[in-house]
Amino acid sequence: MAKPKKTPRPKAETPRGFRDYFGAEVTQRAEMLARIADVYHRYGFDALESSGVERVEALGKFLPDVDRPNAGVFAWQEDAEADKPGDWLALRYDLTAPLARVYAQHRNDLPTPYRRYAMGPVWRNEKPGPGRFRQFYQCDADTVGASSVAADAEICAMLADCLEEVGIERGDYIVRVNNRKVLNGVLEVAGLSGDDKEAERGIVLRAIDKLDRLGLDGVRALLGAGRKDESGDFTEGAGLDTAQADVIIGFMQAKRDDGAGTCARLRDLVGESATGLDGVEELETIAALLAAGGYGPDRIEIGPSVVRGLGYYTGPVFEAELTFEITDEKGRPRNFGSVAGGGRYDDLVKRFTGQEVPATGVSIGVDRLLAALHAKGRMAASDHGPVVVTVMDKARMADYQTMVAELRQAGIRAEVYLGNPKNFGNQLKYADRRQSPVAVIEGGDEHAAGVVQIKDLVLGAKIAEDATLEEWRDRPSQYEVPRDQLVAKVRAILELYR
């Protein structure tokens, strides 16, 4: 009789395109989300937490770089093997499509305009790459039910405030604003209007949106026959002729020294297109409103190359780019690039209600913002761990728990060592691995004398690395203090490293 095969052990590895986050990465993201939420709240937006799973038809065809409902998302069918299979469901790929469903479902109970912000993970079934994951965090704010471009101007101002709130200094970012109506006017001039040109328009929009990454030559290739990337994958182009492509390239190069000059150039490009002229007027209004609020072109500017790739944008679109230079994985200098984007999407809610509902919003890429702050050295590579109260006598565990409780009640992050206390050196090694700034030591002699030893682990590491024996003696990193001064001494040491 054949022996039954053993079930193979599962591989302990994350799926391709996903990653795990530890310690400081999680806490730093939480702190950044809290700062952004504070700005959103200050602007009068309310929090919303919607389902992570939506019906596929609720997401529609408005997926990144694809035109098919089930492509680009992680989707499955309920009871697929049953006589009557259930709904197709998908993990949300952004936070905007769920908002449209929420508003359509609860609109009778919500104020108009409805101003909401939402934060959480989204999932995209796309080809992963360096810094490009299939699960990532988004941080959105949207206004639903306001047709005035004052809502768009407010979103742009709020985006600038968010960047500065989290530590991006002025001069290191720029928010660029454009209008899809202007581009639609340019497409009309290029002969790409009409329902029969929808596929070509979609390719053109996605091509322009890749200008920063591919450059003009790469975009021109996508406007024409297509482009093959470094991996050999071929992306089909829009099939435009040279004259049509020149019109599109002219639009992308319409930027002038100031907003007025850029708008004047855009007026020339859209010709007599009523849609295009309406878009130019909206841009002029947005620029005037932002200037009135103190948001000049050093922070927010008119930028014709911004189109946003998603198909649901209908009016103003905006994107925040970090302008400082970093070094890529191959040692080459490059600009950091986009960290946020959004725009007006007046037709998205209409899919549910049959009635046009104006809406505008922005999405901030939190993980990219964190990476930017690390690249600029404005965020420590890691946070300090907790204060570790060591265990010298297992029979006195209650005393150690009392110490750690006092530290916690004083707002100090702390823990008692819960491993095997037999080897004290292992306790200090544990504290090092936890990146603990302080260790608390109380043996039998200290307990009898009513004192504790406070070891400054940060200073101790520096002394061990740099100091001579004489310097080590002159700069002690361990202090003996009365037991009732435990909290005060630990707090004083921690203040040195804030």
Summary of the structure (lengths in Angstrom):
residues: 498
radius of gyration: 28.6
end to end distance: 68.4
largest distance: 91.9
contacts: 1521
relative contact order: 0.11
helix: 42%
strand: 21%
